[in-house]
Amino acid sequence: MEPHLLGRVLKRFIASNQVGENLVQIELLSHWNEIFSSVISKHAQPIGIRGNQLLIEVSSSAWLNELMFLKEDLRKRLNKSIGKEIIKGIRFYLKEE
């Protein structure tokens, strides 16, 4: 078997498997600070993905309120950055101190 064929097989396996979706989710979470401005990323950080819902921890109730207005824009920007419609919704949580 030639190496480039194995690469194609692995790509198909990952794309058709839960592993592929998990890798995309990890990529999304790890690039958060690059996708959004330092202002947003200073006050809001992703804490995980449950199903197709992104969970975001927010520093204050004022920022939670502000981000609620930007929710759809955030979702679209995230999906655009990964090239797939992975995130269907966003849930915000107030950071516990």
N, C-alpha and C positions, 0 to 999 in steps of 0.2 A: 504494500500500500504506500502510495506516495504521500509525503508530508502535507502538501496542500489539500489533499482529499480529507485527511484527518481533521484539518482545520475547519473545513466545511461541515463535516459531520458534527464536530463539537459546537459550532455556531448554531446549527439546526437543533441540536439537543438542548442547548441553553435557551434558545428562543422558544422552544415548545415545552419547557419545563418551568416549574416554580422557581428553580435556581436563577433563571434569567431575570425574572421579575424582581427577585431579591437583590440581585446585583445592580439592577437599575435603581432600586430604592436606596441602596447603600451609596451609590454614586451621587444621587440627588442630595442625600443628607450631608455627604462630605463636601459638596460644592456650594452649600448654602451661602457662605460668606462671599463667594465670587458672584453668585446670582443676584444678590441684593446688596443695596448700599450699606456702608458701615453704620449708618444711623439705624436702619431697620435691624441689621444683624446684632447690633449692640443691645437691643431691647427685646429681640425675639429670636429664639433658637428652636430648631426642630428637635423633638425628643423621640420621635418614632413614627412609624406608619402602621396603622391597623386597618387591614383590608385595603381599601383605596382612599382612606382618610389620613391626611397628614396631621400629626399632633404637634402643636407649637406651644412652647412655654414662653410667656410674656412677662416682662419685668414689673409692670404696674397696671392698675386698672385703666389708667388714662391711655396707655399704649394698647391695651386690649381693645378698648373702644375704638381707637383710631384704626387699628388693623382690621376690625370688623368691616369698616367701610372699604378697605382695600382687598378684602378676602378674594373676590373673583379675579382681580388683577394679579394677585400673588399666585393663585392657582394656575392661571393661564401662563404666567411667566415660568413657573416651575416646569410645567408640561412642555413648553416650548424649548426649554433648556435641555431636556432629555430626549426630545423628539418623539414623544409618545404621550398619549392621554392616560397616564397612570393615576394621577391625583384627581379624584372626583369631588372631594370636599376637604375642608380644613376645620379643625377644632382647636380652639385656643384655650390654654390653661394659665391661670395666674401663678407665677412662680412663688413657691412657699419659701419663706425666709426663716 
